[in-house]
Amino acid sequence: MRFKIAISCFILAILSCSSPKEKAVEFDRTGFKKVKLSYAENFSLERKQNQWLIHVNKPFQKAEKGFTYLITDQKTKVSAKDSIDEVVYQPVDSLVCTSTTHIPSLKNLGILDRLVGFPGTNMISTAQARKKIDNQKVEELGNNGQLNTEKVINLRPDVVIGFGVSSTNKSLDKISSFGIPVVYNSDWLEQHPLGKAEWIKFFGVISGQFKRSEQFFNEIKAEYNRLKNKAQKASQKPQVIAGAMLNDQWYLPYGNSWQAQFIKDAHAEYVYGYTKGKGSIALSFEKVFDQSKDAEFWIAPAQYSSYEEMQENNRHYAKFKAFKNKNIFGYAGTKGDTGGVLYYEQAPNRPDLVLKDLIKIFHPNLINDYKNRFFKPLE
């Protein structure tokens, strides 16, 4: 009898200490108004007071449908008829990211302290993030293709920002099944440099820092367009080639790609500016040589960082005018302390700096007292 009384008291004590369950509120789709975006085409926003809807039109390359995420500061009951794929409750105090391109957005919004896990932390180069990693405040989660789901589940982040090239990501599916919201970020599919940069608003909504994200993007947009207008004053419009050989094919960007947009906005003529498509063009060496051998500049020659390295791989590279005149510029040699390429991580967030690099290369007299951030001459 005494034992039963003790057990009863123990249970009552637990119940008395626990907070009452917050009552769920039915989701009301009416009243949301679209928030205008400037350049991004792969996501859209709707807002109703402190509730947001994020629509990701194409979460990965061959997605057949988009995803809709509800960001809310209250417990909201969502049913299947509401067509909501994930609900993220604010405040978001902890998050997991899966691409290095996400890191600068966290930094620029002042929320890097909320990052608790990342797959492949050695690839992160942003100084503030590296300090956090070195202090063991960011859990290593394996690799993006096969996340350590047990670690993520133990971390219980408020949200996981996913990145995927296809619909088959069992790791993210498993994490979602444990009640941890997974939202896809597909900034990499945007076709304009400023479209990529505008994805900082995606992070602004999720983190409750939308005004700050708007301000940051508006500053980047204004500087980018100022530089673009400055470049148009150049008297010359040099021809430019890009890419390099991989196995027996030369891969280079299409003329309607974000890479080609940079060249155009820097007031240069991309040799393949007339082409249209997605991904990269694959051409034979002979065809590229025939069309591009006299181009004045050559940018982004894949992984190469020196002329010697290029010639060792393919002696025919030396036949190009840009090679002979030492006018090849790449970003592969600009790395962080642990080997991550800075361009891959930071350039999507700062297209203004990429454009400034290219203008300095193509029209050096237009920009004074500037040291290139990403694109540098090969050694």
N, C-alpha and C positions, 0 to 999 in steps of 0.2 A: 504494500500500500504506500509506504514511504517512498519507494522507488518510482511508482507511477506518479505521485505528486511532484517529485523532482523533475521527471521528464516533462510533465505538463507545464511546470514553471519555466523550464528551459525553452520550450516551444513558444510560450507566451512572450518570453523575453525577446526572442528573435523577431516575432511578429511585431512587437511594439517598437523595435528599433528600425524596422524596414519602413521606407516611405510608401505612401499609397500610390498605386499605379496611376500614371497620368492618363486621363481620359482622351481617347482618340477622337479626332475631328474629321468628319467626312470631307474628302477632297472636292473642291468646287472649281470646275474648269472655267467658269464664266468670269469675266472681268480682267483677264490677262491682256496686256497690251504689248505689242511687238517693240523691241528696243532696236533702233537702227544701228547697223554696223557699216563701216566704211569700205572695207576691202575683203574681209573674210567671206567665203562662200560656202564653206563646209560645215558651219554651225550657225545657229540663230538663237536669239534670246527673247523670252517673254517675261513680263513682270507684273505682279499684282501685290502692292505694298511690300511685305517682307518675304514674299514667295517668288520663286523664279522657276522657269522652265528652260532647260538647255536642250536644244535639238541638235544632235550630231548627225548630219545628213549621210555621211559615209564614214563609218568608224574604221574601216580598213579597205584596202585596194579594191576588192571585188565584192563588197558588201551588197546584198540584195535589198536591204532596208536599213533605215537609220534607227537611232536610239533616242529616247526622250527621258531626261532626268529631271526630277522635281527636287529643288533645293528649298527647304522650309525650316523655319525656326519653331515650329510646333509639331506635336505628334499628329500626323495626318494619316488617316485610313484611306488606302488606295485599293481599288478593286480592278479586276482584269479589264473591265470596260473603259477604264480611264486611260489605258494605253501608256502607262508609265513604266519604264524599264527598271529604274532604280530610284530610291528616295534617299537623299542625303540630308541629315538633320544638323542644323547649325546650333551652337558654334562648332566649327571643325577645328579641334585643338591638336589633332595628330593625323598625319597622312603618309601614305607610301606612294612614291613615284617610280616609274619604270623606264623613263627615257632621260638622258642627260639634257635634252632640250627643255625639260620641265624645270630644271634647277634655276636658271636665270630668272624665270617668272617668280619663283618663290623669293629669291633674293630681292628683286626689284619691288616686290610688294611688302617686303619686310616681314615675311612669314617663314623664313628658312628654319626657324627654331621649331616649327611644327613637323618637320621631316623626321620620321622615325625609322624608315627602312628604305633600302634601294638595292636592286640587283646589279652587281658589278661596280661597287663603290670606287674601285681603282680608276674607273673611266671618268669620274667626276673631276673637273679642274677648277671650278669656281673657288676662290680662296676661302671665303667664309664657310662654304660647305665642307671643304677639305679640313678646316679646323674642327668642325663638328664631328667629322668622321674620325679624325686623329684622336679626339677625346672620347671615342667609342660611344657616341650618342646617336649613331645611325647604324641600324642592324644590317649586316650583309645578308642579302637574300638570294644568292646564287646567280642565276642569269635569267634574262627576260623570257626566254623560250621555255624555261622550266623553273619557275619560282619555287622557293622553299615554302610551300604552303603552310607547314606547321609553324614556322617562325612568324609568318604573317598573321595567322590565326591567334597565336600567343600575344602578338603585339596589340591586337584588336584596334587597329586604326579607325578613325571616323570615316575614312574613305581611302580607296586605292585608285590612283590615276593610272589607267591601263594604256598600253601601247601594243598594237598588234598588226601584223601584215596579212593575217587571214582570220577566219571565224573560228578556227580550231585552236583555242587556248584553254586547255583543260585546267591549268593552274588557276587562271582567273575565274573560271566557272566554279571551281571548288571553293575558292575564297568567297564568292558571292553566295554560295549555298549555305555558308555559315553565318549569313546575316550581315556580312561586311559589304557595304556598297562599293561596286566597281564601276567606274565611269571611264569611257574611252576618250582619249585625246588624240585627234588625228590632224594636228597642225601641219604635218609633213606632206599632206595631200593638197594643200593650197597651191594655187598657180601664180600668186603674186607675192613678192617679198613682204609687203605690208599686210597681206592676208595672213601670213604666218605669224607676224608680230602681234596681230590683233587678238590672237588666242590668249593673250595675257588676261583678257576680259573673262575668259572661261575660268581661269584661276581666281580672278577677282570676285566672281559670283560665288563660287564654292567656298572661298575663304572669308566672305563678308567684307571684301576690300574692293568693291566694284568702282567706287569713285576714284580710288587711287590708281586702279588699272586703267581707267579712262584717261586720267591725267597723264600717266606714263605713255600710253599709246599716242595720245594727241601730240605730245612733245616729239616722239619718234617720227610720226607722220609729217609734222611741220618741218623738221630738219631734213628728212628724206626728200621732200618736195622742193625745199630750198636748194639742196645740192643738185637735184635733177635739173632745175631751172638754170643753175649756174653752169652746168655742163653743156647746156644747149648753146652757150655763148662761144664755145670752142670753134675755131675756124676749120679744124680738121676732124674727120670722122674715120679713124683707123679701122682696118679689118681685123677681126679677132677669131681665133680658133680655140676650141676647148677639148678636154678629155684626153684619152690615150688608149693604147692597145691593151686588151685583156684576152689572153690566148690568141686567137686568130681574128678578133674583131675589135674595131675601134668604137668605143662607146662615148657618145656625146649627147648633150641635152637638146631637146626639140626647141624649135623657135618660139613656141607658145609657153615655154616653161618659165619657172621663176628665175632660173639661172640666166636664161636669155633676156629676161626683163631687166636684170641688173645691167647687162651689157648695153641694152638699148637706152636705159635711163642715164648711163654714163656717157652717152653720145658717141657710141662706137657701133660698127656694123658687124654683127655676128654672121659668119659665113653661111650658117644654116638657119638663119632667121626666118626663112620662108617656109620651113617645115612645121607640121603640126602633129601632135600625138601625145601619149602619156608614157612616162618612164624615160628610157633613153633610146637614141637611134643606134643601131649596130651596123657599121659599114666596114668594108674591106680597107686595108691600109692604102691600096692603090687609088681607090676612089677619093679618100680623104686627102691624100697627097696631091692628086690632080687638082682638087678644088681649093686647097688651103695652103699650098706650099709657099705662096707669097704673102700670106697674112702677116701683118706687122707685129701682132701680139698673140701670145698663147697663154691661156690661163687655166688653172685647175688641171694640171696634167696627172690626174689620178694620185697615186701614193708617192710620186717622185718628189725629192727635195734637192736634187743636184743634177747637173748636166752629165756628169760622169755616170751616175746611176742610170740615167735614161739611155745613154749610148751603149752601156753594157747590156741593157735589156733588148735594145733594138738600134743597131747602128744607123738605120735609115732615118731616124729622128733628126740626125745632124744635117739632113738635106733641106730642112725647113728654114725659111728666112728668119723666123722668130728665134730659132735655135742658134743660127749663125750670128745674129745680132744680140744674143743674150737678152732677149725680151720675153722670157718665160717666167710666169709668176704663179706660185702655188701656195696652198695653206697647210699641206701635210706636215711640214717641218715645224709649225708653230704649235707646240704641245704644252700641256700642264705638267706639274711636278711628277705625276704618276703615269704619264704617257698618253693621256686623253687629248685628242685633237680639239683645240679651242674653237675652231670654226664650226664643227658639228654641234657643239654645246651652246655657244653664245651667239653665233651669227643669226639664227632665226629670230631671236629677240631684239637684235640690233642691226636691222637691214641698213640703217643710215650709215653705220660704220663700214659695212661692206661696200656700199656705193661710194663712200668717200675714198676707200682704198683704190677702187677701180678708176675713179676720176683722177686720182693722183698718179696712177700708172699710165693711163691713156693721154691725160692732159696735165702734165706736171706743173705747168706755169699757172694753172687756175687755183691751186691750193698750196699755200706756203706754211711752213712751220708745222708740218704734220708727219708723224711717223706711222706707217701702215700697221694696222692691228692684226689682220688676218692674212691677206695676200702679200707675200714677200718674194723678192727675186730668188731664183734657184741659186744654189752655191756653185 
